[in-house]
Amino acid sequence: MASFALLRTARRAPKGAGLSIRGPRALLVRARTRLGRSWLDREIARGTERPATPALALREAQLVSSRERTRLARRLEQVLVDVSPLGTLSGVVRVDVGAVEAARPVLTELVLSLRSSEAVAARGVVLAWRLLTDATSPVYASPPGRFADPDRLWHESLAVLFALRPLTAAEVAAQ
C-alpha cells in the first residue's frame, strides 16, 4: 500500500522533485506533509528554493499538480463570476466588487496560467491560495469604517502572477 501511494504522488510530481522514498517511510512523509501543510506552505511562501525535507518536496509536488491548479483556478473563477453587490446579511465575507473589477485582467491571467500546461512555481500557488483563504485579503471587502485601497488586489495579484512563473536556470545563476 505504501508503494502504491508513493507511486501515485511520484507520477504527479514535476521532474526532479526527488520523491524516491519507498516503504513505510513514504507513509510517514505523507502523514508529515498532511499534518504540517500550513507550516510547509509558509516555508514555500517565504521562498525556500530547494526542498530541505522530503515533506517539503512532496508538498511542492502537490501544489503544482494539475489537480491543485484546477481547484485553484476554479476558485478564482468563482470570485470573478460571483461578484455581486451587497445583498442579504450573512456570515460570509463579501467580495470587494470594486477591487475585483479593477484586478479582473490580472486575475483572469492568473486563471489562464493555472489552466495552461506550462510549469508553475509552488510559491505562486501558495500565494494565490492565500488571496482566497485569508479573510484580510484584498479580495474581500473591508469592515465598515476601514479604508480599503482599491488597487491593493491588483498589485497583490500581479505579484502572485510573477511568483507563478518558475525561474529559468539563467535567472537562478544571476541571483
Backbone as a ProteinNet text record, in pm:
[ID]
protein_1_A
[PRIMARY]
MASFALLRTARRAPKGAGLSIRGPRALLVRARTRLGRSWLDREIARGTERPATPALALREAQLVSSRERTRLARRLEQVLVDVSPLGTLSGVVRVDVGAVEAARPVLTELVLSLRSSEAVAARGVVLAWRLLTDATSPVYASPPGRFADPDRLWHESLAVLFALRPLTAAEVAAQ
[TERTIARY]
82.2	0	86.1	193.1	279.3	341.6	384.6	446.2	346.6	220.6	117.6	94.1	87.7	66.1	180.5	301.4	416.5	419.4	385.5	384.1	282.3	164.9	63.4	117.3	185.4	241.6	354.2	438.9	553.6	508.9	399.6	351.6	308.9	253.5	205.9	317.8	429.2	537.2	609.2	656.9	736.4	872.2	940.5	1073.6	1165.1	1242.1	1340.6	1283.8	1163	1105.1	1170.6	1242	1315.8	1228	1123.5	1032	1060.2	1174.9	1212.5	1205.9	1130.3	1118.1	1020.7	1053.6	967.5	940.1	838.3	808.4	737.2	750.5	679.4	718.7	839.9	885.2	802.3	754.2	671	541.3	483.5	361.5	388.8	503.3	541	556.9	620.6	639.9	505.2	415.8	282.9	204.7	214.7	145.3	202.6	335.3	400.1	358.2	349.7	310.5	167	80.7	-61.4	-79.2	-13.9	-29.2	41.7	150.7	228.5	207.8	94.8	70.3	80.8	22.4	25.6	168.7	245.3	384.6	465.7	445.3	516.9	481.3	353.6	311.2	377.9	391	460.8	606.3	670.7	810.3	821.4	729.7	731.2	704.3	610.3	577.8	695.7	775.8	894.7	1002.6	990.1	1084.6	1192.6	1167.2	1263.7	1291.1	1413.6	1447.6	1452.8	1529.7	1544.5	1479.5	1396.9	1331.2	1433.9	1428.9	1522.9	1478.7	1351.5	1299.7	1212.8	1195.5	1104.4	960.4	919.8	784	766	868	860.9	859.1	938.2	938.3	802.2	743.5	612.2	507.3	511.6	413.3	426.2	548.2	567.5	508.6	530.3	474.9	322	264	117.8	65.5	133.3	87.1	88.8	187.9	198.2	128.2	62.7	-9.5	-127.2	-168.3	-279.5	-407.7	-426.3	-545.9	-554.2	-445.4	-443.6	-457.5	-392.6	-402.1	-545	-613.2	-751.8	-842.4	-823.4	-903.5	-886.8	-763.5	-735.3	-794.6	-779.5	-835.4	-987.1	-1052.8	-1198.7	-1239.2	-1165.6	-1197.8	-1178.6	-1073	-1051.9	-1162.8	-1205.1	-1314.9	-1443.8	-1466.4	-1584.9	-1582	-1465.2	-1452.5	-1486.8	-1440.1	-1466.5	-1613	-1677.9	-1816.3	-1916.4	-1890.9	-1987.2	-1978.3	-1927.6	-1917.8	-2057.2	-2114.9	-2246.4	-2244	-2318.4	-2320.2	-2378.8	-2365.1	-2412.9	-2557.8	-2582.2	-2717.2	-2764.9	-2814.3	-2865.4	-2750.7	-2781.7	-2681.1	-2654.3	-2528.6	-2490.8	-2354.3	-2309.8	-2179.2	-2066.4	-2099.1	-1999.5	-1926.7	-1795.8	-1718	-1745	-1780.9	-1817.6	-1694.6	-1706.2	-1601.7	-1607.7	-1491.2	-1483.5	-1502.6	-1623.4	-1660.8	-1569.2	-1543.1	-1458.2	-1316.5	-1262	-1125.2	-1116.8	-1216.2	-1215.9	-1229.8	-1315	-1330.2	-1200.8	-1132.7	-1006	-897.5	-899.4	-796.2	-838.1	-954.8	-1006.9	-904.9	-834.6	-739	-626.9	-576.8	-468.1	-521.6	-639.6	-698.9	-730.3	-775.4	-801.9	-672.2	-567.1	-436.6	-387.6	-415.6	-381	-452.9	-581.7	-660.1	-603	-571	-516.1	-381.1	-298.8	-167.9	-184.3	-279.2	-302.4	-360.2	-440.5	-503.3	-412.8	-304.7	-214.8	-131	-67.3	17.9	160.8	187.8	320.1	344.5	469.4	505.6	479.2	443.6	425.9	509.5	540.8	618.5	523.7	563.7	482.3	457	553	537.3	419.6	405.7	294.9	160.6	155.2	30.4	-7.6	90.9	64.7	13.2	77.8	35.5	-103.8	-137.6	-272.1	-376.8	-345.5	-439.4	-458.2	-352.6	-363.6	-459	-455.7	-550	-694.2	-720.8	-857.6	-895.4	-799.3	-832.9	-809.9	-736	-709.4	-822.6	-891.3	-1004.5	-962.1	-833.5	-785.2	-731.2	-748.4	-702.5	-777.5	-714.3	-782.9	-897.1	-914.5	-1027.7	-1157.8	-1152.1	-1272.1	-1290.2	-1415.8	-1449.9	-1401.7	-1352.4	-1308.1	-1428.9	-1411.8	-1523.1	-1560.9	-1685.1	-1726.1	-1635.7	-1601.7	-1516.9	-1368.8	-1328.6	-1186.3	-1164.2	-1058.5	-1025.3	-965.4	-1009.9	-955.3	-895.3	-771.9	-705.4	-760.4	-827.3	-888.1	-785.3	-661.4	-558.1	-477.2	-500.3	-421	-436.5	-558.5	-579.7	-506.8	-508.3	-438.4	-289.1	-231.2	-87.3	-52.9	-131.7	-102.6	-124.5	-225.2	-249.7	-135.4	-84.3	29.1	152.9	173.9	286.3	270.2	147	120.8	148.6	106.1	128.2	277	357.5	502.5	561.5	507.3	556.7	521.1	415.8	378	479.9	549.1	644.6	772.6	805.4	929.2	1052.2	1155.2	1280.3	1350.9	1410	1491.4	1630.3	1710	1845.3	1929.9	1912.3	1988.1	1951.5	1822.1	1778.4	1830.7	1834.6	1885.7	2033.2	2109.5	2253.7	2282	2192.3	2212.1	2188.5	2119.4	2089.3	2207.4
-119.5	0	125.2	125.4	243.2	272.4	169.2	189.3	246.8	198.4	249	397.9	438.6	579.2	665.1	615.5	691.1	700.2	591.5	594.2	694.2	701.3	797.3	939.2	968.4	1100.7	1127.1	1029.6	1048	1075.5	1016.7	1042.4	1187.1	1247.5	1384.7	1485.6	1441.3	1532.3	1582.1	1707.2	1757.3	1689.5	1701.2	1641.8	1694.1	1605.6	1646	1674.5	1632.7	1660.1	1576.2	1471.7	1391	1306.4	1248.3	1167.1	1019.6	975.6	836.1	753.7	799	728.5	612.9	497.3	379.9	319.1	235.1	158.8	240	196.6	261.1	408.3	441	579.7	672.6	623.4	703.8	744.8	652.9	685.7	792.5	783.3	882.1	1020.4	1025.4	1152.5	1211.3	1126.7	1174	1225.8	1154.9	1198.9	1331.7	1343.5	1468.2	1584	1555.4	1658	1702.3	1607.3	1638.4	1719.4	1677.1	1744.1	1879.9	1891.6	2015.7	2103.9	2086	2157.4	2309.9	2365.8	2512.2	2561.1	2487.1	2524.9	2512.9	2404.7	2385.9	2495.7	2532.2	2640	2772.1	2799.2	2922	2919.2	2803.7	2790.8	2816	2760.7	2778	2924.3	2987.8	3128.8	3220	3180.6	3259.8	3249.4	3150.8	3140.9	3037.3	2933.1	2825.4	2768.8	2782.3	2744.7	2594.3	2526	2381.6	2310.5	2213.2	2142.1	2079.6	2119.1	2068.8	1934.1	1901.6	1776.7	1707.3	1578.2	1507.8	1559.4	1601.8	1655.1	1784	1868.7	1993.4	1964.2	1868	1829.6	1774.2	1692.8	1636.9	1746.7	1840.7	1949.8	2034.6	2062.7	2138.2	2062.8	1931.5	1849.7	1852.4	1848.2	1854.9	1988.4	2096.2	2229.7	2252.6	2198.7	2223.1	2115.8	2020.7	1916.5	1976.1	1909.5	1960.5	1965.8	1873.2	1872	1998.3	2032	2150.7	2278.9	2283.1	2400.7	2420.4	2311.7	2319.7	2368.1	2315.7	2359.9	2509.6	2556	2697.1	2783.5	2741.1	2817	2827.8	2719.1	2721.3	2822.5	2823.8	2917.9	3062.6	3089.5	3225	3262.9	3167.4	3193.7	3225.9	3158	3186.8	3330.6	3377.4	3515.5	3610.5	3579.9	3667	3665.4	3551.9	3537	3579	3543.1	3565.2	3703.2	3799.3	3934.5	3996.1	4014.3	4077.5	4183.8	4290.9	4395.9	4342.5	4420.5	4380.1	4334.6	4219.5	4164.9	4144.7	4026.3	3996.7	3978.8	3997.2	3979.2	3831.3	3797.2	3659.2	3658.5	3540.6	3527	3514.9	3520.8	3505.8	3638.2	3632.8	3752.7	3789.4	3913.6	3957.5	3992	3965.6	4000.5	4151.5	4213.8	4357.3	4376.2	4413.8	4422.3	4516.8	4633.4	4732.1	4681.6	4617.7	4566.3	4453.3	4365.6	4254.7	4307.4	4406.6	4464.3	4530.6	4600.9	4666	4563.1	4449.7	4347.1	4237.3	4249.8	4144.7	4098.3	4187.1	4138.2	4051.6	4091.1	4015.3	3882.8	3887.1	3762.7	3665.5	3717.9	3632.1	3569.8	3647	3594.1	3487.3	3504.9	3403.2	3272.5	3281.1	3161.6	3093.7	3172.5	3115.4	3048.5	3109.2	3049.5	2917.4	2913.1	2789.8	2679.8	2715.9	2617	2575	2647	2611.8	2489.1	2433.1	2316.7	2356.8	2486	2535.5	2510.4	2492.2	2470.7	2597.3	2577.8	2690.5	2663.7	2769.5	2757.7	2736.6	2651.8	2621.5	2746.7	2835.9	2959.4	3041.6	3051.8	3126.2	3064.5	2930.8	2862	2890.6	2886	2916.2	3059	3152.9	3292.8	3314.4	3243.7	3254.5	3199.6	3086.2	3031.7	3129.4	3199.2	3296.9	3410.1	3450.7	3554	3511.8	3382.6	3332.7	3292.4	3251.1	3195.3	3290.7	3396.1	3491.2	3593.6	3604.7	3696.9	3842.8	3872.6	4010.7	4038	3943.7	3957.3	4070.9	4136.1	4243.2	4193.3	4062.9	4008.5	4040.7	4046.8	4062.1	4205.4	4244.3	4379.7	4404.6	4523.8	4563.4	4588.9	4572.3	4602.7	4750.8	4782.9	4923.9	5010.1	5124.9	5216.5	5202.2	5096.4	5077.9	5112.7	5188.4	5226.8	5107.9	5087.1	4979.9	5041.2	5005.8	5053.4	4974.9	5040.7	4967.7	4902.5	4948.2	4891.4	4779.8	4755.4	4654.3	4515.6	4477.2	4345.1	4335.3	4441.5	4440.8	4416.8	4490.8	4477.3	4337.8	4287.6	4155.4	4044.5	4058.7	3958.6	3956.9	4074.8	4082.9	4016.4	4036.3	3971.1	3819	3770.5	3626.5	3574.9	3651.3	3610.5	3596	3689.6	3679.4	3563.2	3537.4	3426.7	3290.5	3285.2	3158.5	3114.7	3210.3	3180.3	3123.2	2997	2940	3007.7	3018.3	3077.9	2984.5	3043.3	2965.6	2947.4	2859.6	2833.8	2961.1	3040.9	3164.1	3265.4	3272.7	3364.8	3322.1	3191.2	3140	3172.3	3155.8	3182.1	3331.4	3417.1	3561.5	3610.3	3532.6	3577.6	3567.3
0	0	0	78	85.1	-49.8	-121.2	-251.2	-349.9	-345.7	-436	-410.9	-283.4	-250.2	-301	-286.8	-332.4	-483.6	-552.3	-698.2	-749.7	-686.7	-730.4	-714.8	-605.6	-583	-681	-702.6	-790.4	-933.8	-978.7	-1113.9	-1131.2	-1026.2	-1035.3	-1011.9	-960.9	-925.4	-1049.6	-1045	-1155.8	-1158.4	-1271.3	-1283.1	-1173.2	-1117.4	-1018	-880.5	-852.6	-720.8	-612.7	-650	-553.5	-463.7	-518.8	-438.4	-460.6	-414.4	-437.4	-309.3	-212.3	-85.2	-103.8	-45.7	-59	78.3	81.6	202.5	308.5	433.5	544.8	561.5	524	536.6	448.4	334.6	245.3	314.1	390.4	465	569.6	634.5	734.4	669.8	554.3	483.8	442.9	391.7	352.2	473	586	707	756	757.2	797.5	707.9	578.6	482.5	506.3	530.4	554.1	683	789.5	918.4	922.3	850.9	854.1	733	666.1	541.3	557.3	661	675.8	701.2	781.3	804.7	675.4	602.4	476.1	376.5	371.4	281.2	318.3	448.3	490.4	445.9	458.7	414.1	263.5	188.2	42.6	8.5	77.2	52.1	84	183.4	217.5	111.2	24.1	-85.9	-68.3	7.9	22	-117.1	-162.9	-300.5	-322.9	-241.2	-260	-142.3	-171.1	-60.1	33.8	159.8	258.8	314.4	300.5	354.9	250.7	264.7	173.5	182.9	302.6	318.9	239.5	239	163	12.6	-29.8	-171.6	-213.5	-127.6	-157.4	-162.9	-69.6	-69.7	-195.1	-237.7	-361.6	-480.4	-483.6	-592.2	-589.8	-471.1	-459.6	-509.9	-474	-511.6	-662.7	-731.6	-876.1	-958.5	-892	-964.4	-1041.3	-1146.6	-1227.7	-1145.4	-1055.3	-971	-884.9	-819	-732.1	-814	-928.7	-1015.2	-1064.5	-1097.7	-1143.3	-1031.2	-909.8	-794.8	-770.5	-776.4	-752.7	-863.7	-986.9	-1099.9	-1087.7	-1047.4	-1028.1	-921.4	-812.6	-704.1	-749.3	-825.2	-876.8	-974.3	-1056.2	-1149.2	-1073.6	-961.8	-880.6	-829.1	-790.3	-743.9	-858	-978.6	-1093	-1135	-1123.9	-1169.6	-1062.6	-939.7	-832.3	-768.7	-841.6	-788.7	-794.2	-677.4	-671.1	-562.6	-581.8	-479.2	-348.6	-245.2	-113.2	-121	-66.9	-67.7	74.4	102.1	235.4	333.3	459	563.2	583.4	596.8	623.8	689.6	727.5	790.3	689.6	562.9	457.7	436.3	424.5	395.4	249.8	227.4	92.2	9.5	-118.8	-214.1	-237.4	-247.2	-276.5	-426.9	-465.1	-606.2	-683.4	-627.5	-695.7	-716.5	-613.8	-623.8	-726.7	-728	-823.3	-965.8	-984.7	-1119.1	-1164.7	-1074.1	-1108.9	-1141.9	-1071.3	-1090	-1187	-1249.1	-1337.6	-1442.4	-1513.5	-1614.9	-1554.1	-1438.3	-1375.1	-1320.9	-1259.1	-1206.9	-1320	-1432.8	-1549.2	-1600.2	-1601.8	-1643.8	-1546.9	-1417.8	-1317.9	-1349	-1378.3	-1411.2	-1535.4	-1637.1	-1761	-1736.2	-1652.3	-1620.8	-1546.9	-1454.7	-1379.4	-1467.3	-1564.5	-1652.5	-1768.3	-1790.7	-1901.4	-1865.5	-1965.7	-1942.1	-1902.3	-1901.4	-1862.8	-1714.3	-1678.9	-1538.6	-1457.7	-1332.6	-1240.2	-1115.4	-1044.9	-921.3	-803.6	-711.1	-593.9	-510.2	-503.8	-426.1	-478.1	-608.5	-666.8	-633.7	-630.9	-596.8	-451.3	-362	-220.5	-206.2	-272.9	-261.5	-319.4	-425.9	-484	-387.1	-323.3	-223.8	-109.1	-69.6	39.4	2.1	-124.6	-168.8	-141.5	-157.9	-144.5	-2.3	76.5	208.3	324.8	305	412.2	415.9	528.7	540.6	528.6	551.8	537.6	398.4	308.3	170.5	101	6	-67.2	-155.8	-168.3	-243.9	-171.2	-39.6	41.3	89.9	104.8	147	289	311	445	533.2	663.5	754.5	744.2	775.3	770.4	858.3	807.2	882.6	854.9	784	749.9	604.7	577.7	441.3	367.6	245.6	162.8	37	8.1	-113.1	-230.6	-326.6	-437.6	-530.7	-527.7	-615.5	-549.4	-421.5	-348.9	-410.4	-448.3	-509	-641.3	-719.5	-848.3	-825.7	-730.3	-703.2	-649.8	-555.8	-499	-601.5	-685.5	-790.5	-890.5	-922.8	-1014	-953.4	-823.1	-754.7	-757.7	-741	-747.6	-888.7	-987.9	-1126.8	-1156.2	-1108.7	-1128	-1048.1	-930.2	-847.1	-907.8	-987.2	-1051.6	-1155.2	-1214.5	-1320.9	-1261.1	-1292.5	-1236.2	-1295.6	-1214.4	-1260.9	-1358.2	-1459.8	-1553	-1491.7	-1548.8	-1497.6	-1505	-1610	-1624.8	-1515.7	-1480.6	-1375.7	-1239.8	-1214.9	-1088.2	-1077.4	-1186.8	-1186.7	-1164.9	-1212.5	-1198.9	-1057.1	-975.7	-838.8	-752
[MASK]
+++++++++++++++++++++++++++++++++++++++++++++++++++++++++++++++++++++++++++++++++++++++++++++++++++++++++++++++++++++++++++++++++++++++++++++++++++++++++++++++++++++++++++++++

